């Protein structure tokens, strides 16, 4: 069982975008029942003007509301759903909230956001995901991608139309096929994994993995003395390579 967690997180607008449309959050709840509950999340908004920022903020706020209600109910001894189901419900709620806002706010029609989150408790991790932000597990000596991009390029790779190398630099690599808010109903991807002492979990928006290779992410995590140093180094590396997009990273080390 994990005994403690070390967390690092950060976000930067990059060197090109005038506005940071990413949102992220780290929740840490005390040992009210069982182990401490930790949840991390990133959201990468899209849309004209400030609409992307609105979408990502709404998504994170919906997740926040759902998690806090869950913790309150559990603290009071009420029956609650499992964490994987909780994340699915939270993401569906976030989708409805963003979709409603897109229809009702002037200048926000068509806005949307990615949302990738991980909940950690009692030696288990639960992943919820929509879009092309990513989650990884570092379990020495390897790094494993836990999420699949909901993008046109990823679909072409799966069909064998594009190679991994062709996909990496493709002009449509940012074309998302599933995002919160673009339709009334949406099915998120969810998964459960066992978490061991020594594991490192990371989530990031595509401002990171669009410029920094997966093995480089692994290298920075392995070299860094703590998660915050790794976060800062990865954001700096993305900016050194042009900083063409907002970049947000959250890293959790299980001790």
N, C-alpha and C positions, 0 to 999 in steps of 0.2 A: 504494500500500500504506500502511496506517496505520503510523505510527512510534511513537506513544505513546497511552496512554489515561489520562484523568482520571476518577475514580470518586467518587461521593457516595452515601451510603446512610443510612437512618434508619428508626425505627419508634416508634410511640407508641400507648398504649392508648386515646387519645381521652378524651372527657369523660363518657362514659356507662358503658362497659363496665368492670367491676372487674378484668378480667384481659386481658392482651394475648395473643390466640391466634394472632397472626401469627408466622411465622419467616421470616428471610431470610438470605442468605449471599452473599459475594463471594469467589471463588477466583481467584488470580492465580499462574500457574505460569511459571517462567523459560523462556528460549528453549532448551529441551532439543532440540527438533526443530522447525525452522521458526520462526515467530513465537511470541511469548508467548501462551499460552492464558489467556483470561479468561472466567469463567462467573459469571453473576449469576442469582439465583433469589428468588422470593417464594412463600410458601405461607400461605393463609388458612384456618385450621381452623374446623370447625363441629362442634357436638355439645353435649350437656349437661355441666354442671359444667366440669371441666378437660379433657374429652375432645377438644375442638377443638385445644387446645394440644398434646396428645399426638399427634394426627394430623399436624399441621403439622410438628412436630419429627421424627417418624418419616420423613416424606416428604423433608425436607431432608437427614437423615442418610443415607437410601438414595441420594440424588443424590450426596452427598459421597463415599460409599463407591465408587460406580460411577466417578466422575470420577477419583478418586485411583488406582484400579486401572488405568484407561485410561492415565493419565500414566505410571505405573510400567511398564506393558507396552510403551508406545511408547518410553520411555527405554532399555529393554533391547533395542530393535530388533525387537520382535515385531510381527507383522501385527495391525492393529487395524481396527475398523470406522470409517466416517466419522462425523463429529460429529453429523450429523442422526440417524443410526441409534443413536448412543450415547445421545442424549437420549431417544429413543423407548424404548430398553431400560431406561434409568434410571427413567423415569416408570412403565413397566409394573412394574418391581421395587418402586417406592415404593407403587404401588397394592396389590400383593400383601401387602406388609408392613403397610400400614394396615388392610387388610381382615382379615388374620389377627389383628391386635391388637384390632380391634373385636369380633371373635367371642370372643376369649379373656379380655379384661380386663373385670372387673366394672364395670358402669356406663358402658361405652364402646360398647355396641352402637349402630350407626347413625352413629358418628362418621365424619367425612370431612374432606377438605381440597382446596383448589385448589392448583395448582402451575403457575407460569409461569417459564420460564427462557430465557436467551439465552447461547450460547457464541460467543466472538469469537476468530478467528484467521485470519491470512493474508488480510486484506481481505474476509472473509466473516463473516456472522452466521447462527446456526442457532437457531431458536426452537422450544421445546417448550411445550405448553400444555394444561391441563385446568381447567375451571371459569370463574369470572368475574373473576379478576384479569386485568390487561391488560398488553400490551406496545405501545409506540409507537416510531416512527422519526421524528425531527425532521430534515428535510433542507430547509434554507432555500429558500423562506419558509414551508413547510407542515409539518404534522404528520400522520402516517399511522398508523392503528391497525393493528397487525400480527396481532392475535388477534381471534377472535370469541367473545363470551360464550356459554358453555354454560348458558343460562338460559331459563326459560319465556317471559319477556318478549321476549328476542331472537328466539325462534322465532315469536312472534306478529307481530313487526315484519317478519320475513322473509316471512311468509305474507300480509302486508298487512292483518292484523286490527287492529294498533295502529300509530299513527304514532310517529315518533321523540319527539315532544313528549309524547304520552300515555305512552310507555314510561318517560320520564324520571322521572315522579312516580308510577308505578303501584305499588299496594300489594304486588304480588307480584314486584317487581323483584329481590328477593334470593333468589327461588326458583331454585336451581341444578338443572339436568337432568343434568349429568355432573360427578362429583367423585371424587377418589381415595378408595378404601376402601369405597364403597357397594355394590360388586359385585366378584366374583372376578376378572373380566377387564375390561379397559378399553383403548380405542384413543385415544391422545393425538393432538392436532393437531401437526404439525411442518412447518417451512418453512425454506428457505434464502434469504438475501438478500445482495446485494453491499453492502459497507460502504465508504464513502468518507471521506477526511479532511474534517472539518467536520460530519460526522453526529453526532447525539446519539441514544442509545437509552435508553428508560426503561421500567421495569416497576413496577407498583403493585397493591396490593390494592384492593378496592372501597370501602374507607374513604376513599380519595382520589376516585376518579371518581364515587362516589355523591354527592359534595358539590361537586366542582370540575369545571367544564366543560373539554372538550378544548382549546378555544382559550385558556382560562386557563392550562392546563398549558404550552402552547406559549409563552404570554407570559412566564411565570415563568422558563422555561428560557432564553429569549432575553435577558431582562433581567439574569439572574444572572451574576456574573463567573466562577463555577465550579460544577461539579455539586453540591458539598456545600451551597452557598448555596441552589441551586434546591431541593434536597431539603428543607432546613430551612424554606424559605418555603412550599412546598406543604403540608407537614405542619401548619404554623402556620395556613395558610388553611383547611384542613379543620377544624381545631379551632375557629377563629373562627366557623365556620358551624355549630357545634353539636357537632362531634366525636362523632357518633352511633355510630361504629364504630372498631375498631382501624385504624390507617393505617400502611402501610409503603411506602416508595419507594426505588428504586435507579436511579441515572442514570449513564450512561457517555458521556463525550465523546471522540470520535475526533479526534486531532490529526495 
